C-alpha cells in the first residue's frame, strides 16, 4: 500500500506544472494576486517576500533603471492540469550595461537590493518544486537567446547541484531560522540553554540595578505607523554607524528603500498585518524591530537601537518581550529571519537552508561574458555606478 501511495504522489508531481505563462507587465502580475495569496498560504514557512504585494511594491519602487543596468519584467506563472496556480516565479531580465540587445542579460528573481528582500526564489509548495523547475528549464533552454545566465535562489541541495554550471564559483547558501512556540513562556524558557536563561535574567536585572524602567509596546494602528517607522530608520542608522559590536549595514540609507518599506508597511498596517515592537527607557524609544504577521506565524524583520544603551542588551530584551507577546497572541512560531548569528541560534531554532546556483546559458558567448563581467564588477568605477540610485 505504501508503494502505491508513493507512486501516486510521484505521478501527481510529474503532472503538476502542466502549463507555463510568461508575464511582462506588472498589471498582468497583479491580476494573479488572489490566487497567489492562496498559494502563499500553503507554504510551510511563511515569509513576506513570497507575497504578491511585496513583489509588486518591489518592482514599482526598486527595479533598476540606470545607465549600467536596466530590469525587464519576465515572470512566470505555472498551472496544473486543472488550471490551478501551483507556482509563481517573479523574475526579471537585468540587462547590463543596460544597452538593449548588446547588453549582458541576467535572469534573476525580484529582490536584487541591499538585503531588503531577505528570501528570494520560486514560490511554490516544496512538494511541487521539482516538477515546476523541470517545466521552467524546458522553457528556458528553448529560449536560451533571452539570457546569458540565471541566478537561482531558494533551492534544495539537489536542485542547486543540478542547476549549477560546472567551473563557476557558486554563491553561498542562506539559512532561515524558525522557532516553534509552545503554549506558554515558561515552557519556552525551560527549553533554552543555561547560558540563555542567564542572559534573560541579566537583561532585566541590569536595568533594574541602575534604576531604569523599560516598557514594551506594539505599534499596530495605521495612524501610528509613520512616526514608528521614523524611529526605526533613525535607530537602524545609529546601529549601523556604531563602531562597537557586530557590524550592521544600513539597509535603508537611500530614499528609494525607505519609500518602498514605508509604502509596504502602511498597506500591511491597514490589513492588520504589521507590528512594530519597541522598548522605551524612561519614556524614550531606545530599541525597535519590525514584524510581519503571517497567519499564525510571525516574521521578525530589521531592527535598530540606540548604542548608548548597548551594555543593557536591549535587543535581546526586545526579542524576549516579543516572544512572550507572540505566545500570548497565539502564534505558532516566530521566524527569526536569515543568518546564523548568535542572537538567533541562542533560541535553538529550526533551520531551513536555501541554496543558490548560477546557470550559464548554452550559448557560446555566455561563458565568456560571465567571466568578463565578473572581473569588471570588481572595478571601483563600475561598483559606484551600479549602486547609484
TORMI-861102 format. One record per residue (C-alpha): residue number from 1; residue in one letter; chain; z negated, x negated, y. Coordinates in steps of 0.05 Angstrom, whole numbers, plus 32768, in hexadecimal, padded with zeros to 4 digits. Each point is the difference from the previous one (the first is absolute). Layout:
<nodes>
NODE   pos   code   unit      Z      X      Y
NODE   NUM      A      A      Z      X      Y
...
</nodes>
This chain:
<nodes>
NODE   pos   code   unit      Z      X      Y
NODE     1      X      A   8000   8000   8000
NODE     2      X      A   7FEF   7FC8   8030
NODE     3      X      A   8044   7FDF   7FF5
NODE     4      X      A   8024   8041   800F
NODE     5      X      A   7FD9   8009   8041
NODE     6      X      A   8011   7FB8   8015
NODE     7      X      A   804A   800A   7FF0
NODE     8      X      A   8000   8041   8028
NODE     9      X      A   7FE1   7FDE   803C
NODE    10      X      A   8033   7FC7   7FFC
NODE    11      X      A   8038   8033   7FFF
NODE    12      X      A   7FE1   8023   803D
NODE    13      X      A   7FFC   7FBE   8025
NODE    14      X      A   8048   7FEE   7FEE
NODE    15      X      A   801A   8040   8020
NODE    16      X      A   7FD1   8002   803B
NODE    17      X      A   802E   7FE2   8035
NODE    18      X      A   803F   8029   7FF4
NODE    19      X      A   801D   8002   8047
NODE    20      X      A   7FFC   7FD0   803A
NODE    21      X      A   800E   8011   8049
NODE    22      X      A   8006   7FCE   8039
NODE    23      X      A   7FE1   8011   8043
NODE    24      X      A   8018   7FE2   8042
NODE    25      X      A   7FDD   8028   8036
NODE    26      X      A   7FB7   800F   800F
NODE    27      X      A   8013   804A   8004
NODE    28      X      A   8016   7FFE   7FB7
NODE    29      X      A   7FC1   7FDA   7FEE
NODE    30      X      A   7FD3   8032   8024
NODE    31      X      A   8020   8039   7FD9
NODE    32      X      A   7FDF   7FE5   7FC1
NODE    33      X      A   7FBA   8006   801E
NODE    34      X      A   7FE5   803C   7FD8
NODE    35      X      A   8018   7FE4   7FBD
NODE    36      X      A   7FEC   7FB9   8014
NODE    37      X      A   7FB9   8016   800F
NODE    38      X      A   7FFC   8023   7FBD
NODE    39      X      A   8018   7FC0   7FDE
NODE    40      X      A   7FCB   7FD7   8025
NODE    41      X      A   7FCA   802F   7FE7
NODE    42      X      A   8010   7FEC   7FB8
NODE    43      X      A   7FF4   7FB6   800B
NODE    44      X      A   7FC1   7FE6   7FDE
NODE    45      X      A   7FEC   7FD5   803C
NODE    46      X      A   800A   8021   8043
NODE    47      X      A   8012   7FD8   803D
NODE    48      X      A   801E   8013   8044
NODE    49      X      A   803C   7FD2   7FFB
NODE    50      X      A   8022   802A   7FCB
NODE    51      X      A   8000   803F   802A
NODE    52      X      A   803E   801A   8024
NODE    53      X      A   7FDE   8003   8044
NODE    54      X      A   7FEB   7FB7   7FFE
NODE    55      X      A   8047   7FEB   7FED
NODE    56      X      A   8022   802D   8033
NODE    57      X      A   7FD2   7FE8   8038
NODE    58      X      A   800B   7FB9   7FEA
NODE    59      X      A   804C   8007   8004
NODE    60      X      A   7FFD   8020   8045
NODE    61      X      A   7FCF   7FCE   801D
NODE    62      X      A   8007   7FBE   7FDC
NODE    63      X      A   8046   7FF6   7FE3
NODE    64      X      A   8022   7FC2   801B
NODE    65      X      A   8034   8007   8036
NODE    66      X      A   8003   7FB8   8019
NODE    67      X      A   8035   7FCB   8009
NODE    68      X      A   7FEF   7FDB   7FC0
NODE    69      X      A   7FEF   803B   7FD4
NODE    70      X      A   8016   8048   7FFD
NODE    71      X      A   7FE9   8034   7FCD
NODE    72      X      A   802D   8036   7FE3
NODE    73      X      A   7FE1   8039   7FD9
NODE    74      X      A   8016   7FFF   7FB7
NODE    75      X      A   7FCD   8028   7FD9
NODE    76      X      A   8005   8021   7FBB
NODE    77      X      A   7FE8   8042   7FE3
NODE    78      X      A   8000   8008   7FB4
NODE    79      X      A   7FFB   8042   7FDA
NODE    80      X      A   7FF8   8013   7FB8
NODE    81      X      A   802F   802D   7FD7
NODE    82      X      A   7FDE   803D   801E
NODE    83      X      A   8009   7FEA   8048
NODE    84      X      A   7FB7   7FED   800A
NODE    85      X      A   7FF3   7FC5   802E
NODE    86      X      A   7FE3   7FC7   7FD6
NODE    87      X      A   8007   7FC5   802E
NODE    88      X      A   800D   7FEA   8048
NODE    89      X      A   8014   7FBA   8013
NODE    90      X      A   7FF7   7FFB   804C
NODE    91      X      A   802E   7FC4   8009
NODE    92      X      A   802B   7FE1   8036
NODE    93      X      A   8035   7FCA   8005
NODE    94      X      A   7FE8   7FCC   8032
NODE    95      X      A   803C   7FDC   801C
NODE    96      X      A   7FF0   7FB9   8015
NODE    97      X      A   8012   7FE8   8034
NODE    98      X      A   8013   8048   8010
NODE    99      X      A   804A   7FF4   800B
NODE   100      X      A   801E   8036   7FD5
NODE   101      X      A   802D   7FED   7FC6
NODE   102      X      A   7FF5   7FB6   800C
NODE   103      X      A   7FB4   8002   7FF8
NODE   104      X      A   7FD5   7FF3   7FC4
NODE   105      X      A   7FED   8043   7FE0
NODE   106      X      A   7FBA   8008   7FE3
NODE   107      X      A   7FEC   8040   7FDD
NODE   108      X      A   7FB6   800C   8007
NODE   109      X      A   7FCB   8036   8005
NODE   110      X      A   7FE6   801D   8041
NODE   111      X      A   7FC3   7FDA   8017
NODE   112      X      A   801C   7FBD   8016
NODE   113      X      A   7FC9   7FF8   8034
NODE   114      X      A   7FC4   7FD2   800F
NODE   115      X      A   7FDA   801D   7FC4
NODE   116      X      A   7FF8   8045   8020
NODE   117      X      A   801E   801E   7FC1
NODE   118      X      A   7FD3   7FE4   7FCA
NODE   119      X      A   8025   801C   7FC4
NODE   120      X      A   804C   8004   7FF9
NODE   121      X      A   802D   8015   7FC7
NODE   122      X      A   801E   8037   7FD7
NODE   123      X      A   7FDC   8043   8005
NODE   124      X      A   7FFB   8020   7FBB
NODE   125      X      A   7FD0   800B   7FC8
NODE   126      X      A   7FF5   7FC0   7FD8
NODE   127      X      A   8018   8022   7FC0
NODE   128      X      A   8045   800C   8021
NODE   129      X      A   8009   7FBD   8023
NODE   130      X      A   8027   7FDC   7FC9
NODE   131      X      A   8034   8038   7FFB
NODE   132      X      A   8005   8005   804C
NODE   133      X      A   800A   7FB5   8008
NODE   134      X      A   8035   8001   7FCA
NODE   135      X      A   8026   8036   8026
NODE   136      X      A   7FF9   7FDA   8042
NODE   137      X      A   8018   7FC0   7FDF
NODE   138      X      A   803F   8022   7FE6
NODE   139      X      A   8010   8018   8047
NODE   140      X      A   7FEF   7FBE   8022
NODE   141      X      A   8029   7FD5   7FD1
NODE   142      X      A   803B   8030   8009
NODE   143      X      A   7FF8   7FF9   804B
NODE   144      X      A   7FF0   7FB6   8003
NODE   145      X      A   802B   7FF8   803E
NODE   146      X      A   7FC9   8024   8028
NODE   147      X      A   7FCA   7FCB   7FF7
NODE   148      X      A   7FF5   7FB5   7FF8
NODE   149      X      A   7FBA   8005   7FE3
NODE   150      X      A   7FCA   8034   7FF5
NODE   151      X      A   7FB6   7FF7   800F
NODE   152      X      A   7FDE   8029   7FCB
NODE   153      X      A   7FB6   8012   8007
NODE   154      X      A   7FCB   8027   7FDA
NODE   155      X      A   801A   7FEF   7FBB
NODE   156      X      A   7FE0   7FF9   7FBC
NODE   157      X      A   7FFF   7FB9   7FE1
NODE   158      X      A   803A   8012   7FD1
NODE   159      X      A   8029   801F   8038
NODE   160      X      A   7FF6   7FC3   802D
NODE   161      X      A   8016   7FD2   7FC7
NODE   162      X      A   803F   8029   7FF4
NODE   163      X      A   8014   8004   8049
NODE   164      X      A   7FEF   7FB9   8017
NODE   165      X      A   803C   7FD3   8007
NODE   166      X      A   7FFB   7FBD   7FDC
NODE   167      X      A   7FF5   7FC1   802A
NODE   168      X      A   7FE3   8026   803B
NODE   169      X      A   7FB8   7FF9   8019
NODE   170      X      A   7FE2   8045   7FF6
NODE   171      X      A   7FCE   8020   802F
NODE   172      X      A   7FB7   8005   7FEC
NODE   173      X      A   7FE3   8040   7FE4
NODE   174      X      A   7FD1   802C   8028
NODE   175      X      A   7FC0   801F   7FE6
NODE   176      X      A   7FE6   8045   8013
NODE   177      X      A   7FB4   800A   7FF6
NODE   178      X      A   7FE6   8045   7FEE
NODE   179      X      A   7FB8   8015   7FF5
NODE   180      X      A   7FF1   803F   7FD7
NODE   181      X      A   7FC4   8025   801D
NODE   182      X      A   7FC7   801E   7FD8
NODE   183      X      A   7FDE   8041   8016
NODE   184      X      A   7FC9   7FDD   8027
NODE   185      X      A   7FF2   7FC1   8028
NODE   186      X      A   7FC6   7FE8   7FD5
NODE   187      X      A   802E   7FFE   7FC3
NODE   188      X      A   8034   7FD8   8025
NODE   189      X      A   7FCC   7FD0   801B
NODE   190      X      A   7FE1   7FF6   7FBB
NODE   191      X      A   8045   7FEB   7FE5
NODE   192      X      A   8008   7FC7   8032
NODE   193      X      A   7FED   7FB7   7FF6
NODE   194      X      A   7FBC   7FE5   8014
NODE   195      X      A   8020   7FD9   8039
NODE   196      X      A   8020   803F   801C
NODE   197      X      A   7FC0   8028   7FFC
NODE   198      X      A   7FDE   7FC8   8027
NODE   199      X      A   8038   8001   8033
NODE   200      X      A   7FF7   804B   800A
NODE   201      X      A   7FB5   7FF6   800B
NODE   202      X      A   800B   7FC8   8032
NODE   203      X      A   8034   8027   8028
NODE   204      X      A   7FCE   8035   8014
NODE   205      X      A   7FC2   7FD4   8004
NODE   206      X      A   8020   7FCE   8030
NODE   207      X      A   800E   8036   8033
NODE   208      X      A   7FBB   801F   7FF9
NODE   209      X      A   7FDE   7FBC   8004
NODE   210      X      A   801F   7FF3   8044
NODE   211      X      A   7FEE   8046   801A
NODE   212      X      A   8049   8018   7FFE
NODE   213      X      A   8014   8047   7FEE
NODE   214      X      A   8044   800F   7FE1
NODE   215      X      A   8021   8043   7FFA
NODE   216      X      A   803B   8012   7FD3
NODE   217      X      A   8034   8032   8016
NODE   218      X      A   8042   801C   7FE7
NODE   219      X      A   8036   8014   8031
NODE   220      X      A   802A   8039   7FE7
NODE   221      X      A   8013   802E   8039
NODE   222      X      A   8045   7FF4   8020
NODE   223      X      A   7FE1   8002   8046
NODE   224      X      A   7FD6   7FC3   7FED
NODE   225      X      A   8036   7FD7   7FDF
NODE   226      X      A   801F   7FDE   803D
NODE   227      X      A   7FBE   7FE1   801A
NODE   228      X      A   7FED   7FED   7FB9
NODE   229      X      A   8042   7FDC   7FF7
NODE   230      X      A   7FF7   7FDC   8043
NODE   231      X      A   7FBD   7FE6   7FE5
NODE   232      X      A   8023   7FED   7FBF
NODE   233      X      A   8037   7FD8   8022
NODE   234      X      A   7FCD   7FDC   802B
NODE   235      X      A   7FD1   7FEE   7FC7
NODE   236      X      A   8039   7FEE   7FD1
NODE   237      X      A   801B   7FCF   8034
NODE   238      X      A   7FBA   7FE3   800C
NODE   239      X      A   7FF9   7FF3   7FB6
NODE   240      X      A   8044   7FDF   7FFD
NODE   241      X      A   7FF0   7FD2   803B
NODE   242      X      A   7FBE   7FEA   7FE3
NODE   243      X      A   8000   7FB7   7FE8
NODE   244      X      A   7FC7   800D   7FCF
NODE   245      X      A   8003   801C   7FBA
NODE   246      X      A   803F   8013   7FD8
NODE   247      X      A   803F   7FFF   802D
NODE   248      X      A   801D   8045   800E
NODE   249      X      A   8043   800E   8022
NODE   250      X      A   8005   8035   8036
NODE   251      X      A   8030   8030   7FDD
NODE   252      X      A   8005   802C   803E
NODE   253      X      A   800A   7FCC   8037
NODE   254      X      A   8043   801C   8016
NODE   255      X      A   800E   8043   8022
NODE   256      X      A   802F   801B   7FCA
NODE   257      X      A   7FCC   7FF6   7FC9
NODE   258      X      A   7FCA   8024   8028
NODE   259      X      A   8030   8038   8012
NODE   260      X      A   8012   8009   7FB7
NODE   261      X      A   7FB8   8003   7FE8
NODE   262      X      A   7FE9   802D   8039
NODE   263      X      A   8037   8033   7FF4
NODE   264      X      A   7FF4   8000   7FB5
NODE   265      X      A   7FB5   8003   8007
NODE   266      X      A   8004   803C   8030
NODE   267      X      A   802C   8025   7FCF
NODE   268      X      A   7FCF   7FF3   7FC7
NODE   269      X      A   7FC6   8016   802C
NODE   270      X      A   8021   8043   800D
NODE   271      X      A   8006   8008   7FB5
NODE   272      X      A   7FB7   7FEB   7FF5
NODE   273      X      A   8015   7FC2   7FD9
NODE   274      X      A   7FE8   7FC9   8030
NODE   275      X      A   7FBB   7FE2   8003
NODE   276      X      A   7FE9   7FCA   802F
NODE   277      X      A   7FBE   7FE2   7FE9
NODE   278      X      A   7FD4   7FDF   8035
NODE   279      X      A   7FBE   7FDD   8008
NODE   280      X      A   7FDC   8002   8042
NODE   281      X      A   7FC9   7FD0   8013
NODE   282      X      A   7FD4   8017   803A
NODE   283      X      A   8035   8035   800F
NODE   284      X      A   803D   7FD2   8003
NODE   285      X      A   8037   7FFD   7FCD
NODE   286      X      A   7FF9   7FBD   7FDC
NODE   287      X      A   802B   800A   7FC1
NODE   288      X      A   8036   8030   7FEA
NODE   289      X      A   802F   800D   7FC6
NODE   290      X      A   8039   8031   7FF6
NODE   291      X      A   8002   802B   7FC2
NODE   292      X      A   8034   802F   7FE4
NODE   293      X      A   7FEA   803D   7FD7
NODE   294      X      A   8031   8006   7FC6
NODE   295      X      A   7FEB   803D   7FD9
NODE   296      X      A   7FC0   7FEC   7FDD
NODE   297      X      A   800D   7FB6   800C
NODE   298      X      A   7FEF   7FD8   803F
NODE   299      X      A   802B   7FC6   8017
NODE   300      X      A   7FDD   7FCD   802D
NODE   301      X      A   8031   7FDF   8030
NODE   302      X      A   7FF6   7FCC   8037
NODE   303      X      A   7FBE   7FF2   8023
NODE   304      X      A   7FE3   7FDC   803C
NODE   305      X      A   7FBD   7FEB   801B
NODE   306      X      A   7FDF   7FDB   8039
NODE   307      X      A   7FF4   7FB8   7FE9
NODE   308      X      A   7FC0   7FFE   8029
NODE   309      X      A   7FDF   8027   7FC7
NODE   310      X      A   801C   7FD4   7FC9
NODE   311      X      A   7FBC   7FEA   7FE7
NODE   312      X      A   7FEE   8048   7FEE
NODE   313      X      A   803A   800A   7FCE
NODE   314      X      A   8017   803E   8025
NODE   315      X      A   8040   8009   7FD7
NODE   316      X      A   7FD8   8000   7FBF
NODE   317      X      A   7FD1   8033   801F
NODE   318      X      A   803A   802B   8015
NODE   319      X      A   801F   8001   7FBB
NODE   320      X      A   7FBC   8010   7FE1
NODE   321      X      A   7FF9   803C   802E
NODE   322      X      A   8048   8014   7FF3
NODE   323      X      A   7FF5   7FFE   7FB4
NODE   324      X      A   7FC1   802B   8007
NODE   325      X      A   8027   8031   802C
NODE   326      X      A   803B   8003   7FCF
NODE   327      X      A   7FD1   8010   7FC6
NODE   328      X      A   7FDF   8037   8028
NODE   329      X      A   8044   801D   8011
NODE   330      X      A   8015   8003   7FB7
NODE   331      X      A   8036   7FC9   8000
NODE   332      X      A   8010   7FE7   7FBA
NODE   333      X      A   8010   7FB9   8017
NODE   334      X      A   800A   7FD0   803A
NODE   335      X      A   803D   7FD4   8005
NODE   336      X      A   7FE8   7FC0   8021
NODE   337      X      A   8049   7FED   8011
NODE   338      X      A   8025   7FC1   7FEB
NODE   339      X      A   7FE6   7FB9   7FF7
NODE   340      X      A   7FCB   7FE1   7FD3
NODE   341      X      A   7FD0   7FE9   8036
NODE   342      X      A   7FB6   7FFE   7FF2
NODE   343      X      A   7FF1   803C   802C
NODE   344      X      A   8027   802B   7FCD
NODE   345      X      A   7FEE   7FDD   7FBF
NODE   346      X      A   7FB5   8008   800D
NODE   347      X      A   800B   804B   7FF3
NODE   348      X      A   801A   7FF0   7FBA
NODE   349      X      A   8040   8027   8009
NODE   350      X      A   8039   800E   7FD0
NODE   351      X      A   803E   7FD7   8011
NODE   352      X      A   8048   8015   8000
NODE   353      X      A   8030   7FC5   8004
NODE   354      X      A   8041   800E   8025
NODE   355      X      A   8036   7FCD   7FEE
NODE   356      X      A   803C   7FED   802B
NODE   357      X      A   8045   7FE4   7FF1
NODE   358      X      A   803E   7FE6   8023
NODE   359      X      A   8042   8014   7FDF
NODE   360      X      A   803E   7FDC   8017
NODE   361      X      A   8042   8026   8000
NODE   362      X      A   8034   7FEA   7FCC
NODE   363      X      A   8031   7FF1   8039
NODE   364      X      A   8012   7FB7   8005
NODE   365      X      A   7FEB   7FFB   8049
NODE   366      X      A   7FBA   801D   7FF8
NODE   367      X      A   7FDB   7FC5   7FE0
NODE   368      X      A   801D   7FD1   8035
NODE   369      X      A   7FEC   8030   8038
NODE   370      X      A   7FBA   8009   7FE4
NODE   371      X      A   7FF2   7FB6   7FFC
NODE   372      X      A   801E   7FF3   8045
NODE   373      X      A   7FD8   8039   8020
NODE   374      X      A   7FBF   7FEA   7FDE
NODE   375      X      A   8009   7FBB   8020
NODE   376      X      A   8012   801C   8044
NODE   377      X      A   7FC4   802F   8000
NODE   378      X      A   7FD2   7FC4   8007
NODE   379      X      A   801F   7FEC   8043
NODE   380      X      A   7FD2   8010   803B
NODE   381      X      A   8038   801F   802B
NODE   382      X      A   8014   8031   7FC9
NODE   383      X      A   7FB7   8012   7FF4
NODE   384      X      A   7FF6   800F   8049
NODE   385      X      A   803C   802E   8006
NODE   386      X      A   7FF0   8022   7FBD
NODE   387      X      A   7FBA   8012   8019
NODE   388      X      A   8017   8018   8045
NODE   389      X      A   7FF8   804B   8009
</nodes>
